[in-house]
């Protein structure tokens, strides 16, 4: 991972990767968007927009990650500072 991730985000990504196989195999979680902060699940959402809306209202940039629950080879990462440009 590049230096653009905070240490907290790196830990959250590790937590996501540690649990990804379990979530992908469960049809309830597959394709949902998950918010993780402090290695804790903060919610599962049907859309990225819903997850981002909740996270932006409740956390500071750099304090959370949002990931879609997809097989590992299909995972895409977004940085919250990049989203501020939209």
Helices and strands as residue ranges (DSSP letters): H 7-24, E 33-37, E 40-45, H 48-58, E 65-68, G 72-74, H 80-83
